Amino acid sequence: MNKLNVEKNTAEVGMVCRDLTPVWLRLPGAIQISGIGRSRLYELIREQKIRSKVLKQRRDSQRGIRLISYDSLLEFINGAGE
């Protein structure tokens, strides 16, 4: 495969990826999409108004990657007045 074909295939894959809806968002992405601040997002997680998960390297680890459910975030935004 020559260089031109690799670039073309990469561009096609990139176009497909842009059309996909995420299932989980990292915190900066959730802030950007929703306009809700970091502290408020953590409040909503604590109040169980939006779903989230933490990915950890080990079970006893204190740190991890916080993921926020895209669907629950949209549900909260669309029904925020209720």
Secondary structure as GFF3:
##gff-version 3
##sequence-region A 1 82
A	DSSP	alpha_helix	3	18	.	.	.	ID=ss1
A	DSSP	beta_strand	24	26	.	.	.	ID=ss2
A	DSSP	alpha_helix	27	34	.	.	.	ID=ss3
A	DSSP	alpha_helix	38	46	.	.	.	ID=ss4
A	DSSP	beta_strand	52	55	.	.	.	ID=ss5
A	DSSP	beta_strand	65	69	.	.	.	ID=ss6
A	DSSP	alpha_helix	70	78	.	.	.	ID=ss7
###
